[in-house]
Amino acid sequence: MTVTRAAAEFRAWATIDLHALRNNLALARARQPEASVVAVAKANAYGHGLLPVARALQSQLRPGDCFGVATLEEGLALRAAGIAEDIVLLEGVVTPDELRRALAARLQLVLHSDYQLRDLLALFALVPPADALTLWLKVDTGMHRLGLSQDEFATTWRALHGHPSVSRLRVMTHFACADDPASEMTRQQLDVLSAALAGAGVQPGDCELSVAASAAIQQWPDSHFQWLRPGIMLYGGAAILAENAVDRGLRPVMTLHSRIMAIKHVKAGETLGYGASYRCEQDQRIGIVSIGYGDGYPRHAPSGTPVLVICRQDSRNVLLRAPLCGRVSMDMLIVDLSGCDQIAVGDEVILWGEGLPADDIARLSGTIAYELFCQVTPRVHYVYI
Ligand SMILES: Cc1ncc(COP(=O)(O)O)c(C=O)c1O
C-alpha cells in the first residue's frame, strides 16, 4: 500500500495498519480454523477504507471465504475495483431492480423477508441465472431486526432447496447480546435456530450455518459452526462489554493523529472552551489540538479523556498523557499540559489507536469503538501502512 503524502503535512490523519488487520483476521480464524470466514467490511470497512481493507485481506482469504458488506452499493464498489472473491450482501436487496443488479455482479444475497422469495422466484421464471446461486437464508431468532420467522424459513427453505437455479443454501442468524457473557439470550437464540431448522426438516449436514460475529467468535464456541463473520475484531476493537480488544491480542488498525497548534497559559479561575464548562482551578498551561467533532472525534468525550502527546526529550520521542479540558469543538479540542513543559507547538497527538485503546475513548464517551471508527470524517487523511 502506498503512502501518498507525508503525514506531517496534515492537521488530522489516520494511519491504517494493514499488518495489524491481517493479524486480527488470523486471530479470528484461529478460534475455529476449520470454519470459513465472511470478513465483514461494511460501512467503509468500519471507517477504515473499503478498498484498501479488501485488498489487504484478499491474500488472507481461503478459497470459499467471502467479504461481507451491508449494501448493494458497497458490493458493486468492490466489484468495480476488481475484487473477484465471493461477496455477501448482509442486508440483501429490496427491489427487483436491485436483485437483477446484484446477481449480474455475482453478489450473494441474504434473504430475510418473504417478499424477497417472491421476487427471486419471479426472476427465476423469467430469466434463470446462467450459474446456479449460493443464497443465505437469515432466520430471526429473537433480535427482531432482519430475518425470517420460523414459518417463513420453512416455506423459503422448501421453495429453494433443490431448485435448479440454486446450488447452495446457507443459513445464518445474528445475536442480540453475544457481547454480554451474562446474558441468557444467546443460548435461547441458538435454541430457536435449532427449532427453525428442525421445523423445516433441515438435517444436520444439509446446510452450512453462519452465526458468530466477533463477540461470539471470542466467547461462544458453540456458535461457530461452519462460518465465522468477524467485523470489529478485524479492526482491533472490542466486541465484548467492558473489554479492551488489545487484552485479547488484537492490534489496533486505526490510529488517529493530530497536532498541537497553539499553547497558552491560563490563570486560575478562567474558563476554557464553549459553554465555559471547564474552570481552571490553578494556573494552567494548555494545548490546542487541531481536531474536533468535524473530524469525527466524539463531542461527548468528557473532560479528563486522555490524549497522547509525542514530544522530544533528550533527543528521543516520549509519550505523555494529557487530559481533555472542556467541550470538544468542531475543529479543535483543548488539553491540559500542566507538568508537561517539554510539549511544544507542532508536537503530534494520538487521539486513539496505538498506545491508547479506542475502546477506552469510546467507553468514556458513552459509545463503542464501532461508532468512533465509522464517524471519522473525510477531513481526516488516511495513510495506509
Ligand atoms: C449480520 C452481521 N454479521 C456480522 C457482523 C459483524 O459484527 P461484529 O462487528 O460485531 O463482528 C454484523 C455487524 O453488525 C452484522 O450485522
The ligand as an SDF file (V2000), in Angstrom:
LIG
                    3D

 16 16  0  0  0  0  0  0  0  0999 V2000
  -25.2390   -9.5730   10.0190 C   0  0  0  0  0  0  0  0  0  0  0  0
  -23.9270   -9.1770   10.6140 C   0  0  0  0  0  0  0  0  0  0  0  0
  -22.9270  -10.0670   10.6600 N   0  0  0  0  0  0  0  0  0  0  0  0
  -21.7230   -9.7560   11.1900 C   0  0  0  0  0  0  0  0  0  0  0  0
  -21.4940   -8.5130   11.7160 C   0  0  0  0  0  0  0  0  0  0  0  0
  -20.1500   -8.2240   12.3280 C   0  0  0  0  0  0  0  0  0  0  0  0
  -20.3210   -7.9260   13.6920 O   0  0  0  0  0  0  0  0  0  0  0  0
  -19.0720   -7.5370   14.5990 P   0  0  0  0  0  0  0  0  0  0  0  0
  -18.5640   -6.2650   14.0530 O   0  0  0  0  0  0  0  0  0  0  0  0
  -19.6390   -7.3850   15.9580 O   0  0  0  0  0  0  0  0  0  0  0  0
  -18.0990   -8.6370   14.4480 O   0  0  0  0  0  0  0  0  0  0  0  0
  -22.5030   -7.5590   11.7010 C   0  0  0  0  0  0  0  0  0  0  0  0
  -22.2680   -6.2280   12.2660 C   0  0  0  0  0  0  0  0  0  0  0  0
  -23.1020   -5.5280   12.7360 O   0  0  0  0  0  0  0  0  0  0  0  0
  -23.7530   -7.8880   11.1290 C   0  0  0  0  0  0  0  0  0  0  0  0
  -24.7600   -7.0080   11.0880 O   0  0  0  0  0  0  0  0  0  0  0  0
  1  2  1  0
  2  3  1  0
  2 15  2  0
  3  4  2  0
  4  5  1  0
  5  6  1  0
  5 12  2  0
  6  7  1  0
  7  8  1  0
  8  9  2  0
  8 10  1  0
  8 11  1  0
 12 13  1  0
 12 15  1  0
 13 14  2  0
 15 16  1  0
M  END
$$$$
